[in-house]
Amino acid sequence: MKNKKEYTKLYKGIIGLAKTAAGMNCEYGDYQDIKQYFRYPGELLERMEEQGFTSISDYISVMKGLSRIGKYHTDETFIGSQLEDFLKRAKEKAVKEHNLILLYQVLAFSYLDPEPATLTGEDITLLLTSAEKSSLEDLFEFLSLFFEEERSRYWKENKTAETALIKKILTVKKEEIMDISKISVLEHNSFYMTVISFFCNLKTAILRDCMGTNFEETFGKDLGQMILAFSALYEEPVKTKNEQFLKNLGYTEMDILHLNAGIWFLNNETTYLQSQSDIKWWRLLKRWFQELFHQETEITFADSLKIFVREYFDSKKMPQKIDGENIIREFLLKGFQPGVPNVRKSYLLFDLLTMKISDNYRYDVYNAQNQVPRWDELNGTHKLSASRKEEEEWLRGLVQYLYPEGIKKESDYGSALPVLPKRLVQIYVHVLQEYIADQKKLEEKEPVLDDIFDQDIKEFLY
């Protein structure tokens, strides 16, 4: 996974200014915006804050641009001390705001030399001080730069020096890193993908350059185990040893499944495991999917699951038949352990079970099948019935969930009058089966069922 940092328009803007100052053409859209404010690179450095470009991202973008414009340099690129003054101001801002990326950009900056400047002992001390005061989000965003495709623009140190610097940075932040589980996995999923990718890239790079490395000896027992456990989340279904380590950090079993599969699926990112073994990945994804419904907490990404079962079906089919199934919904629900404690989740599961999975004619036969009776295999908690008060309330809630804007009758071939939606008819029939042999009970429930389904029982039956 590549670092997803987005740069502001100043990045390509300053490159465009440098190219035009050197007599070249530039078609960058960002340059077209920036040239309204600045005539040449030095003016941008001197006056950017006057034009409202004051954020850390603006400074980082300018520094990234500066690292690329040396080949366009002319005597008109900068006037006087414009570059030096900007670098001083950028360094002060980085130190004040404890921003590691901007600080390193300034410390390693070398304008005309293609190689970055070598860090001094004082530079490293500044970095470690900023690391200690920075957030974990900023820390790992910075560390991920070690493994960008353009790492040579940032790092000059050899592999041993890089490892030593990473170790120092991780060590000064060790206590907070070991409490990382306090950060919600789903609410901060992009952060966790960065963390996992960094540890995976770190492990791969070290093993590639130093075969046989003992991570616990190099980084200490806790950090060493963390590197191995987190990197494995990207590479394979979590193993018992790593799972126990993650639980000791404070993660729940559901958290671990999110880290191993869920956050990658929700962000449409491909892990190493998925690229190497479709079967293992799909089985892991199935575990994650099923466990979602056994938790009390709400599912905040119901639409993603519906796309997965329906629209996603046509755009990304299962690679092959797995465990006897080649339809995503059938595969995901096979072996589902009954019991869905959260009411809202039970409605979602019912929806996923009974919804139409595809508009493609090839699945007309499958779509025509009545899936409603299968609910009894899955629910374990919420019976599709109106016999008892709690069942009646659940049924009412289900209909409202499936038809939030109210029940709208549909035209039907062969019928002069509009009829209930097909799925609702299947639900109604299933519920009525309980009373067909008992006219008295049916009459007792008639007002309730009429209200729930917005359809008179007698009209429906006859």
Contacts in CASP RR format, 6 or more apart in sequence:
PFRMAT RR
TARGET T0000
AUTHOR 0000-0000-0000
METHOD contacts of the structure
MODEL  1
MKNKKEYTKLYKGIIGLAKTAAGMNCEYGDYQDIKQYFRYPGELLERMEE
QGFTSISDYISVMKGLSRIGKYHTDETFIGSQLEDFLKRAKEKAVKEHNL
ILLYQVLAFSYLDPEPATLTGEDITLLLTSAEKSSLEDLFEFLSLFFEEE
RSRYWKENKTAETALIKKILTVKKEEIMDISKISVLEHNSFYMTVISFFC
NLKTAILRDCMGTNFEETFGKDLGQMILAFSALYEEPVKTKNEQFLKNLG
YTEMDILHLNAGIWFLNNETTYLQSQSDIKWWRLLKRWFQELFHQETEIT
FADSLKIFVREYFDSKKMPQKIDGENIIREFLLKGFQPGVPNVRKSYLLF
DLLTMKISDNYRYDVYNAQNQVPRWDELNGTHKLSASRKEEEEWLRGLVQ
YLYPEGIKKESDYGSALPVLPKRLVQIYVHVLQEYIADQKKLEEKEPVLD
DIFDQDIKEFLY
1 193 0 8 1.000
1 194 0 8 1.000
1 197 0 8 1.000
1 269 0 8 1.000
2 148 0 8 1.000
2 149 0 8 1.000
3 141 0 8 1.000
3 144 0 8 1.000
3 145 0 8 1.000
3 148 0 8 1.000
3 194 0 8 1.000
4 190 0 8 1.000
5 60 0 8 1.000
5 141 0 8 1.000
6 57 0 8 1.000
7 57 0 8 1.000
7 60 0 8 1.000
7 61 0 8 1.000
7 64 0 8 1.000
8 53 0 8 1.000
8 55 0 8 1.000
8 57 0 8 1.000
8 58 0 8 1.000
8 61 0 8 1.000
9 30 0 8 1.000
9 33 0 8 1.000
9 34 0 8 1.000
9 61 0 8 1.000
10 30 0 8 1.000
10 34 0 8 1.000
10 44 0 8 1.000
10 48 0 8 1.000
10 53 0 8 1.000
10 58 0 8 1.000
10 61 0 8 1.000
10 62 0 8 1.000
10 65 0 8 1.000
11 30 0 8 1.000
11 61 0 8 1.000
11 62 0 8 1.000
11 64 0 8 1.000
11 65 0 8 1.000
12 28 0 8 1.000
12 29 0 8 1.000
12 30 0 8 1.000
12 31 0 8 1.000
12 65 0 8 1.000
13 28 0 8 1.000
13 30 0 8 1.000
13 31 0 8 1.000
13 33 0 8 1.000
13 34 0 8 1.000
13 35 0 8 1.000
13 44 0 8 1.000
14 34 0 8 1.000
14 41 0 8 1.000
14 44 0 8 1.000
14 62 0 8 1.000
14 65 0 8 1.000
14 66 0 8 1.000
14 69 0 8 1.000
15 26 0 8 1.000
15 28 0 8 1.000
15 31 0 8 1.000
15 65 0 8 1.000
15 68 0 8 1.000
15 69 0 8 1.000
15 72 0 8 1.000
16 26 0 8 1.000
16 28 0 8 1.000
16 31 0 8 1.000
16 34 0 8 1.000
17 31 0 8 1.000
17 34 0 8 1.000
17 35 0 8 1.000
17 38 0 8 1.000
17 39 0 8 1.000
17 40 0 8 1.000
17 41 0 8 1.000
17 44 0 8 1.000
18 40 0 8 1.000
18 41 0 8 1.000
18 69 0 8 1.000
18 70 0 8 1.000
18 72 0 8 1.000
18 73 0 8 1.000
18 77 0 8 1.000
19 25 0 8 1.000
19 26 0 8 1.000
19 69 0 8 1.000
19 72 0 8 1.000
20 26 0 8 1.000
20 31 0 8 1.000
20 35 0 8 1.000
21 40 0 8 1.000
21 41 0 8 1.000
21 72 0 8 1.000
21 74 0 8 1.000
21 76 0 8 1.000
21 77 0 8 1.000
22 72 0 8 1.000
22 73 0 8 1.000
22 74 0 8 1.000
22 77 0 8 1.000
24 72 0 8 1.000
34 44 0 8 1.000
37 44 0 8 1.000
37 47 0 8 1.000
37 51 0 8 1.000
38 44 0 8 1.000
38 47 0 8 1.000
38 48 0 8 1.000
38 51 0 8 1.000
40 76 0 8 1.000
40 77 0 8 1.000
41 66 0 8 1.000
41 69 0 8 1.000
41 77 0 8 1.000
41 78 0 8 1.000
42 77 0 8 1.000
42 78 0 8 1.000
42 79 0 8 1.000
42 82 0 8 1.000
42 83 0 8 1.000
42 86 0 8 1.000
43 82 0 8 1.000
44 62 0 8 1.000
45 62 0 8 1.000
45 78 0 8 1.000
45 82 0 8 1.000
45 83 0 8 1.000
45 85 0 8 1.000
45 86 0 8 1.000
46 82 0 8 1.000
46 85 0 8 1.000
46 86 0 8 1.000
48 54 0 8 1.000
48 58 0 8 1.000
48 62 0 8 1.000
56 93 0 8 1.000
56 94 0 8 1.000
56 97 0 8 1.000
56 99 0 8 1.000
56 102 0 8 1.000
59 90 0 8 1.000
59 93 0 8 1.000
59 94 0 8 1.000
59 102 0 8 1.000
60 99 0 8 1.000
60 101 0 8 1.000
60 102 0 8 1.000
60 105 0 8 1.000
62 86 0 8 1.000
62 90 0 8 1.000
63 90 0 8 1.000
63 102 0 8 1.000
63 105 0 8 1.000
63 106 0 8 1.000
63 109 0 8 1.000
64 105 0 8 1.000
66 83 0 8 1.000
66 109 0 8 1.000
66 111 0 8 1.000
67 105 0 8 1.000
67 109 0 8 1.000
67 153 0 8 1.000
69 77 0 8 1.000
70 77 0 8 1.000
70 111 0 8 1.000
70 112 0 8 1.000
73 111 0 8 1.000
73 112 0 8 1.000
83 111 0 8 1.000
87 106 0 8 1.000
87 109 0 8 1.000
90 102 0 8 1.000
90 105 0 8 1.000
90 106 0 8 1.000
91 103 0 8 1.000
91 106 0 8 1.000
91 107 0 8 1.000
93 99 0 8 1.000
93 102 0 8 1.000
94 100 0 8 1.000
94 102 0 8 1.000
94 103 0 8 1.000
94 105 0 8 1.000
94 106 0 8 1.000
94 130 0 8 1.000
95 103 0 8 1.000
95 126 0 8 1.000
95 130 0 8 1.000
98 130 0 8 1.000
98 133 0 8 1.000
98 134 0 8 1.000
98 138 0 8 1.000
99 130 0 8 1.000
99 134 0 8 1.000
99 138 0 8 1.000
100 127 0 8 1.000
100 130 0 8 1.000
100 131 0 8 1.000
100 134 0 8 1.000
100 138 0 8 1.000
100 139 0 8 1.000
100 142 0 8 1.000
101 138 0 8 1.000
101 141 0 8 1.000
101 142 0 8 1.000
101 145 0 8 1.000
103 126 0 8 1.000
103 127 0 8 1.000
103 130 0 8 1.000
104 127 0 8 1.000
104 142 0 8 1.000
104 145 0 8 1.000
104 154 0 8 1.000
105 154 0 8 1.000
107 117 0 8 1.000
107 119 0 8 1.000
107 123 0 8 1.000
107 126 0 8 1.000
107 127 0 8 1.000
108 116 0 8 1.000
108 117 0 8 1.000
108 119 0 8 1.000
108 154 0 8 1.000
108 155 0 8 1.000
108 156 0 8 1.000
109 116 0 8 1.000
109 117 0 8 1.000
110 116 0 8 1.000
110 117 0 8 1.000
115 156 0 8 1.000
116 152 0 8 1.000
116 153 0 8 1.000
116 154 0 8 1.000
116 155 0 8 1.000
116 156 0 8 1.000
117 156 0 8 1.000
118 156 0 8 1.000
118 157 0 8 1.000
119 127 0 8 1.000
119 157 0 8 1.000
119 165 0 8 1.000
124 165 0 8 1.000
124 168 0 8 1.000
127 165 0 8 1.000
127 169 0 8 1.000
128 168 0 8 1.000
128 169 0 8 1.000
128 172 0 8 1.000
131 139 0 8 1.000
131 142 0 8 1.000
131 169 0 8 1.000
131 172 0 8 1.000
131 173 0 8 1.000
132 172 0 8 1.000
132 173 0 8 1.000
134 142 0 8 1.000
134 173 0 8 1.000
136 173 0 8 1.000
136 176 0 8 1.000
136 177 0 8 1.000
136 180 0 8 1.000
136 183 0 8 1.000
136 191 0 8 1.000
137 188 0 8 1.000
137 191 0 8 1.000
139 169 0 8 1.000
139 173 0 8 1.000
140 191 0 8 1.000
140 194 0 8 1.000
140 195 0 8 1.000
140 198 0 8 1.000
141 194 0 8 1.000
143 166 0 8 1.000
143 169 0 8 1.000
143 170 0 8 1.000
143 198 0 8 1.000
144 194 0 8 1.000
144 197 0 8 1.000
144 198 0 8 1.000
144 201 0 8 1.000
145 151 0 8 1.000
145 154 0 8 1.000
145 155 0 8 1.000
146 154 0 8 1.000
146 155 0 8 1.000
146 162 0 8 1.000
146 166 0 8 1.000
146 198 0 8 1.000
146 201 0 8 1.000
146 202 0 8 1.000
146 205 0 8 1.000
147 197 0 8 1.000
147 198 0 8 1.000
147 201 0 8 1.000
147 202 0 8 1.000
147 205 0 8 1.000
148 154 0 8 1.000
155 162 0 8 1.000
157 165 0 8 1.000
159 205 0 8 1.000
159 206 0 8 1.000
159 209 0 8 1.000
159 210 0 8 1.000
163 206 0 8 1.000
163 210 0 8 1.000
163 218 0 8 1.000
166 202 0 8 1.000
167 218 0 8 1.000
167 219 0 8 1.000
170 177 0 8 1.000
170 219 0 8 1.000
170 223 0 8 1.000
171 219 0 8 1.000
171 223 0 8 1.000
174 222 0 8 1.000
174 223 0 8 1.000
177 223 0 8 1.000
177 226 0 8 1.000
178 222 0 8 1.000
178 226 0 8 1.000
178 249 0 8 1.000
180 195 0 8 1.000
180 249 0 8 1.000
181 246 0 8 1.000
181 249 0 8 1.000
181 250 0 8 1.000
181 251 0 8 1.000
181 255 0 8 1.000
183 191 0 8 1.000
183 192 0 8 1.000
185 192 0 8 1.000
185 251 0 8 1.000
185 255 0 8 1.000
185 258 0 8 1.000
185 259 0 8 1.000
185 263 0 8 1.000
186 258 0 8 1.000
186 263 0 8 1.000
186 300 0 8 1.000
189 258 0 8 1.000
189 263 0 8 1.000
189 266 0 8 1.000
189 267 0 8 1.000
190 267 0 8 1.000
192 259 0 8 1.000
192 263 0 8 1.000
193 263 0 8 1.000
193 264 0 8 1.000
193 267 0 8 1.000
193 269 0 8 1.000
195 230 0 8 1.000
196 230 0 8 1.000
196 231 0 8 1.000
196 233 0 8 1.000
196 234 0 8 1.000
196 259 0 8 1.000
197 234 0 8 1.000
199 226 0 8 1.000
199 227 0 8 1.000
199 230 0 8 1.000
199 231 0 8 1.000
200 230 0 8 1.000
200 231 0 8 1.000
200 234 0 8 1.000
200 235 0 8 1.000
200 272 0 8 1.000
202 227 0 8 1.000
202 231 0 8 1.000
203 215 0 8 1.000
203 227 0 8 1.000
203 228 0 8 1.000
203 231 0 8 1.000
204 231 0 8 1.000
206 213 0 8 1.000
206 215 0 8 1.000
206 218 0 8 1.000
207 213 0 8 1.000
215 223 0 8 1.000
215 224 0 8 1.000
215 225 0 8 1.000
215 227 0 8 1.000
215 228 0 8 1.000
216 224 0 8 1.000
216 225 0 8 1.000
218 224 0 8 1.000
219 227 0 8 1.000
225 245 0 8 1.000
226 245 0 8 1.000
226 249 0 8 1.000
228 242 0 8 1.000
229 242 0 8 1.000
229 245 0 8 1.000
229 246 0 8 1.000
232 238 0 8 1.000
232 239 0 8 1.000
232 242 0 8 1.000
233 242 0 8 1.000
233 256 0 8 1.000
233 259 0 8 1.000
233 260 0 8 1.000
234 271 0 8 1.000
234 272 0 8 1.000
234 273 0 8 1.000
235 271 0 8 1.000
235 272 0 8 1.000
235 273 0 8 1.000
236 273 0 8 1.000
236 280 0 8 1.000
237 260 0 8 1.000
237 273 0 8 1.000
237 280 0 8 1.000
237 283 0 8 1.000
237 284 0 8 1.000
238 246 0 8 1.000
238 256 0 8 1.000
238 260 0 8 1.000
243 253 0 8 1.000
243 256 0 8 1.000
246 255 0 8 1.000
246 256 0 8 1.000
246 259 0 8 1.000
247 253 0 8 1.000
247 256 0 8 1.000
251 259 0 8 1.000
253 291 0 8 1.000
254 291 0 8 1.000
254 292 0 8 1.000
254 295 0 8 1.000
254 297 0 8 1.000
257 284 0 8 1.000
257 287 0 8 1.000
257 288 0 8 1.000
257 291 0 8 1.000
258 288 0 8 1.000
260 284 0 8 1.000
260 288 0 8 1.000
261 271 0 8 1.000
261 281 0 8 1.000
261 284 0 8 1.000
261 285 0 8 1.000
261 287 0 8 1.000
261 288 0 8 1.000
262 285 0 8 1.000
262 288 0 8 1.000
264 270 0 8 1.000
264 271 0 8 1.000
264 274 0 8 1.000
265 285 0 8 1.000
265 288 0 8 1.000
265 304 0 8 1.000
265 308 0 8 1.000
266 301 0 8 1.000
266 304 0 8 1.000
271 281 0 8 1.000
273 280 0 8 1.000
273 281 0 8 1.000
273 284 0 8 1.000
274 281 0 8 1.000
278 319 0 8 1.000
278 320 0 8 1.000
279 319 0 8 1.000
279 320 0 8 1.000
279 322 0 8 1.000
282 318 0 8 1.000
282 319 0 8 1.000
282 322 0 8 1.000
282 331 0 8 1.000
283 322 0 8 1.000
283 323 0 8 1.000
286 331 0 8 1.000
286 332 0 8 1.000
286 334 0 8 1.000
289 305 0 8 1.000
289 332 0 8 1.000
290 332 0 8 1.000
290 333 0 8 1.000
290 335 0 8 1.000
290 336 0 8 1.000
290 337 0 8 1.000
292 299 0 8 1.000
292 305 0 8 1.000
292 345 0 8 1.000
293 336 0 8 1.000
293 339 0 8 1.000
293 340 0 8 1.000
293 342 0 8 1.000
293 345 0 8 1.000
293 346 0 8 1.000
293 348 0 8 1.000
293 349 0 8 1.000
294 337 0 8 1.000
294 339 0 8 1.000
294 340 0 8 1.000
294 341 0 8 1.000
295 341 0 8 1.000
295 342 0 8 1.000
295 345 0 8 1.000
296 341 0 8 1.000
296 342 0 8 1.000
297 342 0 8 1.000
298 342 0 8 1.000
298 344 0 8 1.000
298 345 0 8 1.000
299 305 0 8 1.000
299 344 0 8 1.000
299 345 0 8 1.000
299 348 0 8 1.000
302 348 0 8 1.000
305 348 0 8 1.000
305 352 0 8 1.000
306 351 0 8 1.000
306 352 0 8 1.000
306 355 0 8 1.000
308 328 0 8 1.000
309 328 0 8 1.000
309 329 0 8 1.000
309 332 0 8 1.000
309 352 0 8 1.000
309 355 0 8 1.000
309 357 0 8 1.000
310 355 0 8 1.000
310 356 0 8 1.000
310 357 0 8 1.000
310 358 0 8 1.000
312 328 0 8 1.000
313 327 0 8 1.000
313 328 0 8 1.000
313 329 0 8 1.000
313 357 0 8 1.000
313 358 0 8 1.000
314 358 0 8 1.000
314 360 0 8 1.000
317 326 0 8 1.000
317 328 0 8 1.000
318 325 0 8 1.000
318 326 0 8 1.000
318 327 0 8 1.000
318 328 0 8 1.000
318 331 0 8 1.000
320 326 0 8 1.000
322 331 0 8 1.000
323 331 0 8 1.000
323 334 0 8 1.000
325 331 0 8 1.000
325 334 0 8 1.000
327 357 0 8 1.000
327 366 0 8 1.000
328 357 0 8 1.000
329 352 0 8 1.000
329 353 0 8 1.000
329 357 0 8 1.000
333 353 0 8 1.000
333 378 0 8 1.000
336 377 0 8 1.000
336 378 0 8 1.000
338 377 0 8 1.000
338 378 0 8 1.000
338 379 0 8 1.000
338 380 0 8 1.000
338 381 0 8 1.000
339 378 0 8 1.000
339 379 0 8 1.000
339 380 0 8 1.000
339 381 0 8 1.000
340 346 0 8 1.000
340 349 0 8 1.000
340 378 0 8 1.000
340 379 0 8 1.000
340 380 0 8 1.000
340 381 0 8 1.000
340 382 0 8 1.000
341 381 0 8 1.000
343 382 0 8 1.000
343 394 0 8 1.000
344 401 0 8 1.000
346 379 0 8 1.000
346 381 0 8 1.000
346 382 0 8 1.000
346 394 0 8 1.000
346 398 0 8 1.000
347 397 0 8 1.000
347 398 0 8 1.000
347 401 0 8 1.000
347 402 0 8 1.000
348 401 0 8 1.000
349 378 0 8 1.000
350 375 0 8 1.000
350 398 0 8 1.000
350 402 0 8 1.000
351 401 0 8 1.000
351 402 0 8 1.000
353 371 0 8 1.000
353 374 0 8 1.000
353 375 0 8 1.000
353 378 0 8 1.000
354 371 0 8 1.000
354 372 0 8 1.000
354 375 0 8 1.000
354 423 0 8 1.000
354 426 0 8 1.000
355 423 0 8 1.000
356 367 0 8 1.000
357 363 0 8 1.000
357 366 0 8 1.000
357 367 0 8 1.000
358 367 0 8 1.000
370 426 0 8 1.000
372 384 0 8 1.000
372 423 0 8 1.000
372 426 0 8 1.000
372 427 0 8 1.000
372 430 0 8 1.000
373 430 0 8 1.000
375 384 0 8 1.000
375 430 0 8 1.000
376 383 0 8 1.000
376 384 0 8 1.000
382 391 0 8 1.000
382 394 0 8 1.000
383 391 0 8 1.000
383 394 0 8 1.000
384 395 0 8 1.000
384 398 0 8 1.000
384 427 0 8 1.000
384 430 0 8 1.000
384 431 0 8 1.000
385 391 0 8 1.000
385 395 0 8 1.000
385 431 0 8 1.000
385 434 0 8 1.000
386 392 0 8 1.000
386 395 0 8 1.000
386 431 0 8 1.000
386 434 0 8 1.000
386 445 0 8 1.000
386 448 0 8 1.000
386 449 0 8 1.000
386 452 0 8 1.000
387 434 0 8 1.000
392 448 0 8 1.000
392 452 0 8 1.000
395 431 0 8 1.000
395 452 0 8 1.000
396 452 0 8 1.000
398 427 0 8 1.000
399 407 0 8 1.000
399 424 0 8 1.000
399 427 0 8 1.000
399 452 0 8 1.000
399 453 0 8 1.000
400 406 0 8 1.000
402 423 0 8 1.000
402 424 0 8 1.000
403 421 0 8 1.000
403 424 0 8 1.000
406 454 0 8 1.000
407 420 0 8 1.000
407 421 0 8 1.000
407 424 0 8 1.000
407 453 0 8 1.000
407 454 0 8 1.000
407 455 0 8 1.000
408 421 0 8 1.000
409 418 0 8 1.000
409 419 0 8 1.000
409 420 0 8 1.000
409 421 0 8 1.000
410 418 0 8 1.000
410 419 0 8 1.000
410 420 0 8 1.000
410 421 0 8 1.000
410 422 0 8 1.000
411 418 0 8 1.000
411 419 0 8 1.000
412 418 0 8 1.000
412 419 0 8 1.000
419 425 0 8 1.000
420 428 0 8 1.000
420 453 0 8 1.000
420 455 0 8 1.000
420 460 0 8 1.000
424 453 0 8 1.000
427 453 0 8 1.000
428 449 0 8 1.000
428 453 0 8 1.000
428 455 0 8 1.000
428 460 0 8 1.000
431 449 0 8 1.000
432 442 0 8 1.000
432 449 0 8 1.000
432 457 0 8 1.000
432 460 0 8 1.000
432 461 0 8 1.000
434 441 0 8 1.000
435 441 0 8 1.000
435 442 0 8 1.000
435 445 0 8 1.000
436 442 0 8 1.000
442 457 0 8 1.000
446 457 0 8 1.000
449 457 0 8 1.000
450 456 0 8 1.000
450 457 0 8 1.000
453 460 0 8 1.000
END
